Amino acid sequence: MLRSRFVFLIIILTFFAILIGVKFYPLVNNNPTTVVVVKDLDTQYWELVKAGAEKGFRDFGIKGKVVAPRYEDVESQKELLKSILNENPDLLIVSPLNSEVVPALEKFNVNNIPVLLLDTDDAWENKTAYIGTNNIDLGKMGGMFLASQLQPGNEVVLIAGDINHPISGDRVKGAKHSLKAADIKIATEAFDLPNESKHVKDVMDKILLDYPQIKGVFADTDLKALGVIEALGEHNLNIPVIGADGINEMIELIEEGHLSGTVAQNPYDMGYISVEVAMKVLSGETVERNIDTGVDIIVKGNATQRLAFQRELLR
């Protein structure tokens, strides 16, 4: 009788062991698969995001890849997502170009593939989490840092892309909040500008002729800020310019003493943390809905260290 009970117990334990093994086999014996879709891989910002994600793949034992659409437009990103869906990854991390991409993401949800939004948030209710910058806070910090270098009543210019987009719109909103609090006036605004320095330089040349009294500029990205700086140089003006992304060219200008400082996102951390969150989700953990990867103020004192770190990643 005792022997029969013992055999029965062994059978039950073996059964549960098999069930547990089946449940966790994909995570224990096969590296879970994750695809990270960024907006492009031709700029330093996204190269740093890619470096962070790839370090995360190695550290957390995830079989992953970082890809971008051939062209930075919605249709190209939709086509890429369609192709990825056919690969049936365990999880998707994506930086959506805009809300028009959401229907493509909904298909992942229907197929029980968790979706993490990276860098660019959206109100989509079925996202598992957003990992990235709080862009209103970034704008507030940038506006505050710009105002700290000016006098009440001074006038500045705001340079940005599509302010209906959550990134540009939130950064401008935050900057305006801090500038108003410091009694800094906005002489003019130039919006809907592409994220490339040459076009911004041409726009800034005209602004400098129309508003010679300006004392500072807030730009929603570093690439736009570089266009502003180039225009200022040709007009022999030295006024503070605030960008946002922390790319090497901006940090070099700070290190060389041409700029007092700027605000910066943490793209490497963003990529790494997104993969860390992915591992938690795949392991069945509950994660926060919004994960802020922080904003840094870069000045002469910390520029060299940041620059060395990023140069090493981009080699």
The 8 nearest C-alpha neighbors of each residue, nearest first, counted from 0:
[[1, 3, 2, 4, 5, 6, 7, 8],
 [2, 0, 4, 3, 5, 6, 7, 8],
 [1, 3, 5, 0, 4, 6, 7, 8],
 [4, 2, 0, 6, 5, 1, 7, 8],
 [5, 3, 7, 1, 6, 2, 8, 0],
 [4, 6, 2, 8, 3, 7, 1, 9],
 [7, 5, 9, 3, 8, 4, 2, 10],
 [6, 8, 4, 10, 5, 9, 3, 11],
 [9, 7, 5, 11, 10, 6, 4, 12],
 [8, 10, 6, 12, 7, 11, 13, 5],
 [9, 11, 7, 13, 8, 12, 14, 6],
 [12, 10, 14, 8, 13, 9, 7, 15],
 [13, 11, 9, 15, 14, 10, 16, 8],
 [12, 14, 16, 10, 11, 15, 9, 17],
 [13, 15, 11, 17, 12, 16, 10, 18],
 [16, 14, 18, 12, 17, 13, 19, 11],
 [15, 17, 13, 19, 14, 18, 20, 12],
 [16, 18, 20, 14, 15, 19, 21, 13],
 [19, 17, 15, 21, 20, 16, 22, 14],
 [20, 18, 22, 16, 21, 17, 15, 23],
 [19, 21, 17, 18, 23, 24, 22, 16],
 [20, 22, 18, 24, 19, 23, 17, 25],
 [21, 23, 19, 20, 24, 18, 25, 17],
 [24, 22, 20, 26, 25, 21, 27, 19],
 [23, 25, 27, 21, 20, 28, 26, 22],
 [24, 26, 29, 23, 27, 28, 31, 30],
 [27, 25, 23, 24, 29, 31, 30, 28],
 [28, 26, 24, 25, 29, 23, 30, 20],
 [27, 29, 24, 25, 26, 30, 23, 31],
 [30, 28, 25, 26, 27, 31, 24, 62],
 [29, 31, 61, 62, 26, 60, 32, 28],
 [32, 30, 61, 26, 62, 89, 29, 25],
 [33, 31, 62, 89, 88, 63, 61, 30],
 [32, 34, 63, 90, 88, 91, 89, 62],
 [33, 35, 64, 91, 63, 65, 92, 36],
 [34, 36, 92, 65, 93, 64, 91, 66],
 [37, 35, 93, 66, 67, 65, 94, 92],
 [38, 36, 67, 94, 39, 93, 66, 35],
 [37, 39, 67, 71, 94, 96, 68, 36],
 [40, 38, 67, 37, 41, 71, 45, 68],
 [39, 41, 45, 42, 46, 67, 38, 37],
 [40, 42, 39, 43, 45, 46, 44, 38],
 [43, 41, 44, 45, 40, 46, 39, 47],
 [44, 42, 46, 45, 47, 246, 41, 247],
 [43, 45, 47, 42, 46, 266, 246, 48],
 [46, 44, 48, 47, 43, 40, 42, 49],
 [45, 47, 43, 49, 48, 44, 40, 50],
 [48, 46, 267, 50, 45, 49, 44, 266],
 [47, 49, 270, 267, 266, 45, 51, 46],
 [48, 50, 46, 52, 47, 51, 45, 53],
 [51, 49, 47, 53, 48, 52, 46, 54],
 [52, 50, 271, 267, 270, 54, 48, 49],
 [51, 53, 270, 271, 55, 49, 54, 50],
 [52, 54, 56, 50, 55, 51, 49, 57],
 [53, 55, 51, 57, 52, 56, 58, 50],
 [54, 56, 52, 271, 58, 53, 57, 274],
 [55, 57, 61, 53, 54, 59, 58, 60],
 [58, 56, 54, 55, 60, 59, 53, 61],
 [57, 59, 55, 56, 60, 54, 61, 53],
 [60, 58, 56, 61, 57, 55, 278, 275],
 [61, 59, 57, 56, 58, 30, 62, 31],
 [62, 60, 56, 30, 31, 59, 63, 32],
 [63, 61, 32, 30, 31, 33, 56, 60],
 [62, 64, 33, 34, 32, 61, 56, 65],
 [63, 65, 34, 35, 66, 33, 62, 53],
 [66, 64, 35, 36, 34, 49, 63, 67],
 [67, 65, 36, 35, 37, 64, 68, 34],
 [66, 68, 39, 37, 36, 38, 40, 69],
 [69, 67, 76, 70, 75, 79, 71, 39],
 [68, 70, 67, 75, 71, 39, 76, 79],
 [69, 71, 68, 72, 75, 39, 76, 67],
 [72, 70, 38, 68, 39, 69, 75, 73],
 [73, 71, 75, 70, 74, 76, 96, 68],
 [72, 74, 76, 75, 77, 96, 100, 71],
 [73, 75, 77, 76, 72, 78, 100, 79],
 [76, 74, 78, 77, 68, 73, 72, 70],
 [75, 77, 79, 73, 68, 74, 78, 80],
 [78, 76, 74, 80, 79, 75, 73, 81],
 [79, 77, 81, 75, 76, 80, 74, 82],
 [78, 80, 76, 82, 81, 77, 68, 75],
 [81, 79, 83, 77, 82, 78, 84, 76],
 [82, 80, 78, 84, 79, 83, 77, 85],
 [81, 83, 79, 85, 80, 84, 78, 86],
 [84, 82, 80, 86, 85, 81, 79, 87],
 [83, 85, 81, 87, 86, 82, 80, 107],
 [84, 86, 83, 82, 87, 81, 88, 80],
 [85, 87, 83, 84, 88, 82, 81, 89],
 [86, 88, 84, 85, 89, 83, 112, 110],
 [89, 87, 32, 90, 33, 86, 34, 91],
 [88, 90, 32, 33, 112, 31, 87, 91],
 [89, 91, 33, 113, 112, 88, 114, 32],
 [92, 90, 114, 34, 33, 35, 115, 113],
 [93, 91, 35, 115, 114, 116, 34, 36],
 [94, 92, 36, 116, 117, 35, 95, 37],
 [93, 95, 117, 37, 119, 116, 118, 36],
 [96, 94, 97, 93, 100, 119, 98, 38],
 [95, 97, 73, 94, 38, 100, 72, 98],
 [98, 96, 95, 99, 100, 164, 73, 121],
 [97, 99, 100, 101, 121, 95, 96, 123],
 [100, 98, 97, 101, 102, 73, 96, 103],
 [99, 101, 98, 103, 102, 97, 95, 77],
 [100, 102, 104, 103, 98, 99, 105, 123],
 [103, 101, 105, 104, 100, 106, 99, 98],
 [104, 102, 101, 105, 106, 100, 77, 80],
 [105, 103, 101, 106, 107, 102, 100, 108],
 [104, 106, 108, 102, 107, 103, 101, 109],
 [107, 105, 109, 104, 108, 103, 110, 102],
 [108, 106, 110, 112, 105, 104, 109, 111],
 [107, 109, 111, 105, 110, 106, 112, 113],
 [110, 108, 106, 107, 111, 105, 112, 104],
 [109, 111, 107, 108, 112, 106, 87, 84],
 [112, 110, 108, 109, 113, 107, 89, 106],
 [111, 113, 107, 90, 108, 110, 89, 114],
 [114, 112, 90, 127, 111, 108, 91, 115],
 [115, 113, 91, 126, 127, 92, 90, 112],
 [114, 116, 92, 128, 127, 129, 126, 91],
 [117, 115, 129, 93, 94, 92, 120, 130],
 [116, 118, 94, 130, 93, 119, 131, 129],
 [119, 117, 131, 94, 130, 132, 120, 116],
 [120, 118, 94, 117, 95, 116, 166, 121],
 [121, 119, 129, 116, 118, 122, 117, 165],
 [120, 122, 123, 98, 119, 165, 116, 97],
 [121, 123, 124, 120, 98, 126, 125, 101],
 [124, 122, 121, 125, 126, 101, 98, 120],
 [123, 125, 126, 122, 127, 121, 128, 105],
 [126, 124, 123, 127, 108, 105, 114, 113],
 [127, 125, 114, 128, 124, 115, 123, 116],
 [126, 128, 115, 114, 113, 125, 288, 129],
 [129, 127, 288, 115, 126, 289, 116, 130],
 [128, 130, 116, 289, 115, 117, 120, 290],
 [131, 129, 290, 117, 273, 291, 116, 289],
 [132, 130, 118, 292, 291, 117, 269, 290],
 [131, 133, 291, 134, 292, 293, 118, 264],
 [132, 134, 136, 135, 291, 137, 131, 293],
 [135, 133, 137, 170, 136, 169, 132, 166],
 [134, 136, 173, 169, 138, 170, 137, 133],
 [135, 137, 139, 134, 138, 133, 140, 173],
 [138, 136, 134, 140, 135, 139, 141, 170],
 [137, 139, 170, 173, 174, 141, 135, 136],
 [138, 140, 173, 174, 136, 142, 177, 137],
 [141, 139, 143, 137, 138, 142, 144, 136],
 [142, 140, 138, 144, 143, 139, 262, 137],
 [141, 143, 174, 145, 177, 139, 178, 144],
 [142, 144, 140, 146, 177, 141, 145, 139],
 [143, 145, 141, 147, 146, 142, 140, 148],
 [146, 144, 142, 147, 143, 148, 141, 241],
 [145, 147, 143, 149, 148, 144, 142, 178],
 [148, 146, 144, 145, 149, 143, 150, 181],
 [149, 147, 146, 145, 144, 150, 239, 215],
 [150, 148, 146, 147, 153, 151, 145, 214],
 [149, 151, 153, 152, 148, 146, 183, 147],
 [152, 150, 182, 183, 153, 181, 149, 146],
 [151, 153, 183, 182, 184, 150, 154, 181],
 [152, 154, 183, 151, 150, 184, 214, 149],
 [155, 153, 184, 213, 185, 186, 214, 183],
 [154, 156, 215, 185, 213, 216, 186, 214],
 [155, 157, 216, 187, 188, 186, 185, 217],
 [156, 158, 188, 217, 216, 218, 189, 159],
 [159, 157, 218, 189, 190, 188, 217, 219],
 [160, 158, 190, 219, 218, 192, 167, 191],
 [159, 161, 191, 192, 190, 167, 162, 193],
 [160, 162, 191, 163, 164, 167, 190, 159],
 [161, 163, 168, 167, 164, 160, 190, 159],
 [164, 162, 161, 168, 165, 167, 166, 160],
 [163, 165, 162, 161, 166, 168, 167, 97],
 [166, 164, 168, 169, 167, 163, 120, 162],
 [167, 165, 169, 168, 164, 134, 170, 119],
 [168, 166, 162, 170, 169, 164, 165, 160],
 [167, 169, 162, 165, 171, 166, 170, 163],
 [170, 168, 135, 172, 134, 166, 171, 167],
 [169, 171, 138, 135, 134, 173, 167, 172],
 [170, 172, 174, 168, 173, 169, 138, 175],
 [173, 171, 169, 175, 170, 174, 168, 176],
 [172, 174, 138, 139, 135, 176, 170, 171],
 [175, 173, 142, 138, 139, 171, 177, 176],
 [174, 176, 178, 172, 173, 177, 179, 171],
 [175, 177, 173, 174, 179, 178, 180, 172],
 [178, 176, 180, 142, 143, 139, 174, 179],
 [179, 177, 183, 175, 181, 180, 142, 176],
 [178, 180, 182, 181, 176, 177, 183, 175],
 [179, 181, 177, 178, 182, 176, 183, 175],
 [180, 182, 178, 179, 183, 177, 151, 146],
 [183, 181, 179, 151, 180, 152, 178, 184],
 [182, 184, 178, 152, 153, 151, 181, 179],
 [185, 183, 154, 153, 152, 186, 155, 182],
 [184, 186, 155, 154, 187, 156, 183, 157],
 [187, 185, 154, 155, 156, 184, 213, 210],
 [188, 186, 156, 185, 157, 189, 155, 210],
 [187, 189, 157, 156, 158, 190, 186, 185],
 [188, 190, 158, 157, 159, 187, 191, 192],
 [189, 191, 159, 160, 192, 158, 161, 188],
 [192, 190, 160, 161, 159, 193, 189, 162],
 [191, 193, 160, 190, 159, 194, 199, 161],
 [194, 192, 195, 160, 191, 198, 199, 223],
 [193, 195, 223, 222, 192, 196, 160, 220],
 [196, 194, 222, 193, 197, 223, 198, 199],
 [195, 197, 226, 199, 223, 222, 198, 225],
 [198, 196, 200, 199, 226, 195, 201, 223],
 [197, 199, 201, 200, 196, 195, 202, 193],
 [200, 198, 202, 196, 226, 201, 197, 223],
 [201, 199, 226, 203, 197, 230, 198, 227],
 [200, 202, 204, 198, 199, 203, 197, 205],
 [203, 201, 199, 200, 205, 204, 206, 198],
 [202, 204, 206, 200, 205, 201, 227, 199],
 [205, 203, 201, 207, 202, 206, 230, 200],
 [206, 204, 208, 203, 207, 202, 209, 201],
 [207, 205, 203, 209, 208, 204, 210, 202],
 [208, 206, 211, 210, 204, 205, 209, 203],
 [207, 209, 205, 206, 210, 211, 204, 203],
 [208, 210, 206, 207, 211, 205, 212, 204],
 [211, 209, 207, 212, 206, 208, 213, 186],
 [210, 212, 207, 213, 208, 209, 206, 214],
 [213, 211, 210, 214, 154, 207, 153, 155],
 [214, 212, 154, 155, 211, 215, 210, 156],
 [213, 215, 155, 154, 238, 153, 212, 149],
 [216, 214, 155, 239, 238, 240, 213, 156],
 [217, 215, 240, 156, 155, 157, 241, 218],
 [216, 218, 241, 157, 240, 158, 156, 242],
 [219, 217, 158, 242, 224, 220, 159, 241],
 [218, 220, 159, 243, 242, 167, 170, 158],
 [221, 219, 243, 242, 223, 222, 218, 244],
 [220, 222, 242, 224, 223, 243, 244, 225],
 [221, 223, 225, 224, 196, 220, 195, 194],
 [222, 224, 196, 226, 221, 225, 220, 199],
 [223, 225, 221, 227, 242, 218, 226, 222],
 [226, 224, 228, 222, 227, 223, 196, 221],
 [227, 225, 196, 200, 199, 229, 223, 224],
 [226, 228, 224, 230, 225, 200, 229, 203],
 [229, 227, 225, 231, 230, 226, 232, 224],
 [228, 230, 232, 226, 227, 231, 225, 200],
 [231, 229, 227, 233, 200, 232, 228, 204],
 [232, 230, 228, 236, 234, 233, 229, 235],
 [233, 231, 235, 229, 234, 230, 236, 228],
 [232, 234, 230, 231, 235, 229, 236, 204],
 [233, 235, 231, 232, 236, 230, 207, 204],
 [236, 234, 232, 233, 231, 237, 230, 238],
 [237, 235, 231, 234, 232, 238, 233, 230],
 [236, 238, 235, 231, 239, 232, 257, 228],
 [237, 239, 215, 214, 236, 240, 216, 231],
 [240, 238, 215, 216, 241, 258, 145, 237],
 [239, 241, 216, 215, 217, 238, 242, 224],
 [240, 242, 217, 261, 218, 216, 141, 145],
 [243, 241, 221, 218, 220, 224, 261, 219],
 [242, 244, 220, 263, 262, 221, 219, 245],
 [243, 245, 263, 264, 221, 246, 220, 242],
 [244, 246, 263, 243, 264, 249, 247, 250],
 [247, 245, 248, 244, 249, 43, 44, 250],
 [246, 248, 250, 249, 251, 306, 245, 309],
 [249, 247, 251, 250, 246, 252, 225, 245],
 [250, 248, 252, 251, 247, 246, 245, 253],
 [249, 251, 253, 247, 252, 248, 302, 254],
 [252, 250, 254, 248, 253, 249, 247, 255],
 [253, 251, 257, 255, 249, 250, 254, 258],
 [254, 252, 258, 250, 256, 251, 255, 260],
 [253, 255, 251, 256, 252, 299, 302, 250],
 [254, 256, 252, 253, 257, 251, 258, 299],
 [255, 257, 253, 254, 258, 252, 259, 299],
 [256, 258, 252, 255, 253, 259, 254, 237],
 [259, 257, 253, 260, 256, 252, 239, 240],
 [258, 260, 253, 298, 256, 257, 299, 239],
 [261, 259, 298, 297, 258, 253, 299, 296],
 [262, 260, 241, 297, 296, 242, 263, 298],
 [263, 261, 296, 243, 295, 141, 297, 242],
 [264, 262, 245, 244, 243, 295, 294, 296],
 [263, 265, 294, 244, 266, 245, 295, 243],
 [264, 266, 268, 267, 269, 263, 292, 294],
 [265, 267, 48, 269, 268, 47, 264, 270],
 [268, 266, 51, 48, 47, 270, 269, 265],
 [269, 267, 271, 265, 270, 266, 272, 51],
 [268, 270, 266, 272, 267, 271, 131, 292],
 [271, 269, 52, 51, 48, 273, 267, 268],
 [270, 272, 51, 52, 55, 268, 274, 273],
 [271, 273, 275, 269, 274, 270, 268, 276],
 [272, 274, 276, 270, 275, 271, 269, 130],
 [275, 273, 277, 276, 272, 271, 55, 52],
 [274, 276, 272, 278, 277, 273, 271, 55],
 [277, 275, 279, 273, 274, 278, 272, 280],
 [276, 278, 274, 280, 275, 279, 281, 273],
 [279, 277, 281, 275, 276, 280, 282, 274],
 [278, 280, 282, 276, 284, 277, 281, 283],
 [279, 281, 277, 283, 284, 282, 278, 276],
 [282, 280, 278, 283, 279, 277, 284, 89],
 [283, 281, 279, 280, 284, 278, 26, 277],
 [284, 282, 280, 281, 279, 285, 278, 286],
 [283, 285, 279, 280, 282, 286, 281, 278],
 [284, 286, 280, 283, 287, 279, 288, 282],
 [287, 285, 284, 288, 280, 276, 279, 128],
 [288, 286, 289, 290, 128, 285, 129, 127],
 [287, 289, 128, 129, 286, 127, 290, 126],
 [290, 288, 129, 287, 128, 130, 291, 131],
 [291, 289, 130, 129, 292, 287, 131, 288],
 [290, 292, 131, 132, 293, 130, 133, 289],
 [293, 291, 131, 132, 269, 290, 265, 268],
 [294, 292, 291, 132, 264, 265, 295, 133],
 [293, 295, 264, 263, 137, 265, 262, 296],
 [296, 294, 263, 262, 297, 264, 293, 265],
 [295, 297, 262, 261, 263, 298, 294, 260],
 [296, 298, 260, 261, 302, 262, 295, 301],
 [299, 297, 260, 300, 302, 301, 259, 253],
 [298, 300, 302, 254, 301, 253, 260, 259],
 [301, 299, 298, 302, 303, 297, 254, 304],
 [302, 300, 304, 303, 299, 298, 297, 305],
 [303, 301, 305, 299, 304, 254, 298, 297],
 [302, 304, 306, 305, 301, 307, 254, 300],
 [303, 305, 307, 306, 302, 301, 308, 300],
 [306, 304, 308, 302, 307, 303, 309, 301],
 [305, 307, 303, 309, 308, 304, 302, 310],
 [306, 308, 310, 304, 305, 309, 303, 311],
 [309, 307, 305, 311, 306, 310, 304, 312],
 [310, 308, 312, 306, 311, 307, 313, 305],
 [311, 309, 313, 307, 312, 308, 306, 314],
 [310, 312, 309, 308, 314, 313, 307, 306],
 [313, 311, 309, 310, 314, 308, 50, 47],
 [312, 314, 310, 311, 309, 46, 47, 43],
 [313, 311, 312, 310, 309, 308, 46, 50]]
